[in-house]
Amino acid sequence: MARGAGQQTRSETVHDRIRADILGGELRPGQRLKFPELSERYGVSTGAVREALLRLTARNLVSSEAHHGFRVTEVTSRGLADLTDTRAEIESLALRRAVEQGDLTWQGQVLAAHHTFERTPMGDPEHPSEDWSVAHADFHTTLLAGCPNPRLRDLAASLRDEAELYRRWSRPPPGPGEPGDDLAAHDDHRDLLDAVLARDAGRADAVLRRLIGMTATMVLDTGPDG
């Protein structure tokens, strides 16, 4: 029993480390993920690596093909368009349910998460600080935490993970305008907060869709300096 628990802990640890390396750009889109190399890199068994990669495949950060093994998910213009469309539908549905059914404790948590996000310096708009990115992600995660359907929340979280992968390998579009969902103006997030606190599901839906839609303007950049 203890051995099984230890194996599970190791698998969760390597899952978190591989996920962080993918979202942080250490492992590039399309890069092959070989068991021996990953086992040595993270100091775990190939079994723990396999389990972690299977979990990451379910979250669309890793892809698997018969006879070709595992790779970091490719980022493509078509993939970005499909992801943006899917996120708009799924996250909006989860947010509507959160606004309609979330309790006062949840509203307080949303307010606190927004407070942290709003007061965290972004740094370079093209490459926001790690603290800003974490605060931004936490605000959106907290928004959807009021949805009572755990499967819907998990699906939304998976889509946001994939969106983070695209953000890492994208840059703002040329010319004036918002540079993308993660770089949207604080005013948009304040509008979203106000709609949630007012229990205005329709307005919250509209603001969230606008924020998500900004990702469609991002320019993919997977070059060596990306």
C-alpha positions as semicolon CSV with decimal commas, in nm:
position;residue;x (nm);y (nm);z (nm)
1;M;0,000;0,000;0,000
2;A;0,276;0,247;0,099
3;R;0,471;0,161;-0,215
4;G;0,169;0,233;-0,431
5;A;0,117;0,567;-0,258
6;G;0,483;0,652;-0,315
7;Q;0,458;0,566;-0,683
8;Q;0,150;0,786;-0,713
9;T;0,332;1,074;-0,546
10;R;0,630;1,036;-0,782
11;S;0,396;1,030;-1,081
12;E;0,219;1,345;-0,964
13;T;0,552;1,517;-0,904
14;V;0,692;1,437;-1,248
15;H;0,357;1,533;-1,403
16;D;0,382;1,876;-1,242
17;R;0,745;1,918;-1,347
18;I;0,685;1,817;-1,710
19;R;0,379;2,042;-1,724
20;A;0,584;2,333;-1,587
21;D;0,862;2,270;-1,840
22;I;0,611;2,259;-2,128
23;L;0,434;2,578;-2,023
24;G;0,766;2,743;-1,942
25;G;0,913;2,666;-2,283
26;E;1,182;2,422;-2,168
27;L;1,014;2,152;-2,375
28;R;0,918;2,287;-2,717
29;P;0,605;2,218;-2,928
30;G;0,658;1,906;-3,137
31;Q;0,956;1,787;-2,930
32;R;0,972;1,411;-2,883
33;L;0,941;1,295;-2,525
34;K;1,152;0,985;-2,475
35;F;1,112;0,775;-2,162
36;P;1,484;0,717;-2,092
37;E;1,569;1,087;-2,128
38;L;1,280;1,202;-1,912
39;S;1,350;0,935;-1,649
40;E;1,708;1,062;-1,618
41;R;1,604;1,427;-1,631
42;Y;1,349;1,398;-1,350
43;G;1,506;1,112;-1,156
44;V;1,204;0,880;-1,171
45;S;1,111;0,546;-1,324
46;T;0,984;0,509;-1,681
47;G;0,653;0,395;-1,532
48;A;0,611;0,725;-1,351
49;V;0,701;0,912;-1,672
50;R;0,450;0,711;-1,876
51;E;0,169;0,779;-1,629
52;A;0,253;1,150;-1,625
53;L;0,257;1,171;-2,005
54;L;-0,078;0,994;-2,030
55;R;-0,229;1,249;-1,791
56;L;-0,078;1,535;-1,991
57;T;-0,215;1,382;-2,311
58;A;-0,563;1,396;-2,158
59;R;-0,506;1,769;-2,102
60;N;-0,382;1,824;-2,459
61;L;-0,035;1,937;-2,359
62;V;0,115;1,616;-2,498
63;S;0,013;1,416;-2,805
64;S;0,055;1,044;-2,865
65;E;0,071;0,851;-3,192
66;A;0,100;0,476;-3,244
67;H;0,459;0,374;-3,318
68;H;0,577;0,734;-3,272
69;G;0,549;0,777;-2,897
70;F;0,482;1,106;-2,722
71;R;0,546;1,464;-2,827
72;V;0,476;1,808;-2,686
73;T;0,157;1,926;-2,856
74;E;0,218;2,125;-3,175
75;V;0,086;2,482;-3,192
76;T;-0,082;2,580;-3,518
77;S;-0,304;2,862;-3,641
78;R;-0,589;2,616;-3,696
79;G;-0,539;2,470;-3,352
80;L;-0,550;2,817;-3,198
81;A;-0,874;2,901;-3,378
82;D;-1,039;2,574;-3,268
83;L;-0,913;2,617;-2,912
84;T;-1,043;2,973;-2,890
85;D;-1,386;2,869;-3,016
86;T;-1,407;2,576;-2,773
87;R;-1,290;2,783;-2,477
88;A;-1,551;3,049;-2,549
89;E;-1,828;2,789;-2,527
90;I;-1,701;2,582;-2,234
91;E;-1,565;2,856;-2,009
92;S;-1,871;3,074;-2,066
93;L;-2,099;2,787;-1,971
94;A;-1,898;2,718;-1,654
95;L;-1,896;3,088;-1,564
96;R;-2,270;3,124;-1,614
97;R;-2,330;2,836;-1,374
98;A;-2,084;2,983;-1,127
99;V;-2,257;3,322;-1,134
100;E;-2,599;3,163;-1,094
101;Q;-2,508;2,906;-0,828
102;G;-2,185;3,018;-0,657
103;D;-2,222;3,114;-0,291
104;L;-2,104;3,423;-0,102
105;T;-1,781;3,251;-0,001
106;W;-1,700;3,199;-0,368
107;Q;-1,773;3,564;-0,446
108;G;-1,532;3,666;-0,170
109;Q;-1,264;3,439;-0,314
110;V;-1,313;3,593;-0,659
111;L;-1,278;3,941;-0,512
112;A;-0,958;3,843;-0,329
113;A;-0,808;3,678;-0,639
114;H;-0,884;3,987;-0,846
115;H;-0,728;4,210;-0,580
116;T;-0,403;4,012;-0,602
117;F;-0,410;4,009;-0,983
118;E;-0,479;4,380;-1,018
119;R;-0,190;4,471;-0,789
120;T;0,067;4,237;-0,941
121;P;0,302;4,414;-1,187
122;M;0,290;4,271;-1,538
123;G;0,642;4,364;-1,644
124;D;0,708;4,330;-2,017
125;P;0,368;4,299;-2,194
126;E;0,516;4,053;-2,445
127;H;0,664;3,839;-2,168
128;P;0,467;3,901;-1,846
129;S;0,632;3,825;-1,513
130;E;0,579;3,482;-1,362
131;D;0,398;3,637;-1,065
132;W;0,158;3,819;-1,297
133;S;0,088;3,504;-1,500
134;V;0,017;3,305;-1,184
135;A;-0,213;3,576;-1,046
136;H;-0,396;3,600;-1,378
137;A;-0,446;3,224;-1,401
138;D;-0,558;3,209;-1,037
139;F;-0,822;3,477;-1,096
140;H;-0,972;3,286;-1,390
141;T;-0,954;2,954;-1,205
142;T;-1,131;3,108;-0,906
143;L;-1,402;3,252;-1,132
144;L;-1,494;2,905;-1,255
145;A;-1,460;2,741;-0,911
146;G;-1,819;2,846;-0,834
147;C;-1,949;2,610;-1,104
148;P;-2,091;2,304;-0,922
149;N;-2,008;2,061;-1,205
150;P;-1,654;1,924;-1,147
151;R;-1,628;1,773;-1,497
152;L;-1,710;2,106;-1,654
153;R;-1,453;2,280;-1,433
154;D;-1,188;2,022;-1,521
155;L;-1,256;2,056;-1,893
156;A;-1,231;2,434;-1,869
157;A;-0,902;2,403;-1,677
158;S;-0,762;2,171;-1,943
159;L;-0,848;2,420;-2,217
160;R;-0,682;2,702;-2,022
161;D;-0,366;2,491;-1,987
162;E;-0,354;2,447;-2,363
163;A;-0,414;2,821;-2,406
164;E;-0,110;2,883;-2,183
165;L;0,099;2,669;-2,420
166;Y;-0,015;2,885;-2,712
167;R;0,052;3,203;-2,516
168;R;0,408;3,091;-2,446
169;W;0,475;3,048;-2,815
170;S;0,292;3,357;-2,938
171;R;0,349;3,730;-2,950
172;P;0,118;4,030;-2,976
173;P;-0,008;4,121;-3,325
174;P;0,164;4,412;-3,499
175;G;0,012;4,755;-3,464
176;P;-0,223;4,897;-3,200
177;G;-0,475;4,685;-3,014
178;E;-0,495;4,435;-2,734
179;P;-0,209;4,184;-2,748
180;G;-0,415;3,882;-2,641
181;D;-0,623;3,725;-2,363
182;D;-0,345;3,704;-2,105
183;L;-0,240;4,062;-2,181
184;A;-0,588;4,214;-2,181
185;A;-0,640;4,546;-2,007
186;H;-0,712;4,538;-1,633
187;D;-1,037;4,723;-1,714
188;D;-1,175;4,413;-1,885
189;H;-1,102;4,201;-1,581
190;R;-1,256;4,464;-1,356
191;D;-1,569;4,454;-1,577
192;L;-1,573;4,078;-1,537
193;L;-1,541;4,105;-1,160
194;D;-1,822;4,363;-1,142
195;A;-2,053;4,140;-1,348
196;V;-1,982;3,842;-1,122
197;L;-2,045;4,040;-0,804
198;A;-2,369;4,176;-0,955
199;R;-2,481;3,821;-1,045
200;D;-2,517;3,937;-1,406
201;A;-2,451;3,614;-1,597
202;G;-2,521;3,765;-1,937
203;R;-2,274;4,048;-1,891
204;A;-2,011;3,816;-1,742
205;D;-2,053;3,586;-2,042
206;A;-2,004;3,874;-2,287
207;V;-1,690;4,005;-2,115
208;L;-1,532;3,659;-2,088
209;R;-1,602;3,585;-2,454
210;R;-1,438;3,915;-2,548
211;L;-1,130;3,830;-2,344
212;I;-1,102;3,480;-2,488
213;G;-1,159;3,610;-2,840
214;M;-0,847;3,825;-2,809
215;T;-0,634;3,509;-2,828
216;A;-0,731;3,473;-3,193
217;T;-0,519;3,780;-3,270
218;M;-0,197;3,631;-3,133
219;V;0,085;3,558;-3,377
220;L;0,248;3,217;-3,333
221;D;0,623;3,227;-3,293
222;T;0,800;2,895;-3,241
223;G;1,138;3,008;-3,364
224;P;1,449;2,951;-3,152
225;D;1,406;3,289;-2,985
226;G;1,028;3,248;-2,937
